[in-house]
Amino acid sequence: MQVPVSRQAAVELFFKSASPPEINHRMHNEVLITRLEVAIG
């Protein structure tokens, strides 16, 4: 069974574990906005 990971937790883990060159390689100035649907109940 896999445990769901929040996007926030995934991003925080990336910044904690990635090297500075890896972070620089993946960062850019674009802002992307997406929709997120969640089921409640």
C-alpha positions in Angstrom: 0.0 0.0 0.0 1.3 3.4 -0.9 0.8 6.4 1.3 -0.3 9.5 -0.5 2.1 12.4 -0.3 0.9 16.0 -0.4 2.4 18.3 -3.0 3.7 20.6 -0.2 5.5 17.7 1.4 7.0 16.6 -1.9 8.3 20.1 -2.6 9.7 20.4 0.9 11.5 17.1 0.6 13.0 18.1 -2.8 14.4 21.3 -1.3 15.8 19.4 1.7 17.5 16.6 -0.3 18.4 18.1 -3.7 21.8 19.6 -4.4 22.1 23.3 -5.2 22.9 22.6 -8.9 19.8 20.3 -9.1 17.6 23.0 -7.6 19.0 25.6 -10.0 18.4 23.3 -12.9 14.8 22.8 -12.0 13.8 26.3 -11.0 12.4 28.8 -13.5 10.4 32.1 -13.5 7.1 30.7 -14.8 4.1 30.5 -12.5 1.8 27.6 -13.1 -1.7 27.4 -11.6 -3.6 24.2 -11.7 -6.9 23.0 -10.4 -7.1 20.4 -7.7 -10.2 18.3 -7.1 -10.6 16.5 -3.8 -13.3 14.2 -2.5 -14.7 15.0 0.9 -16.5 12.4 2.9 
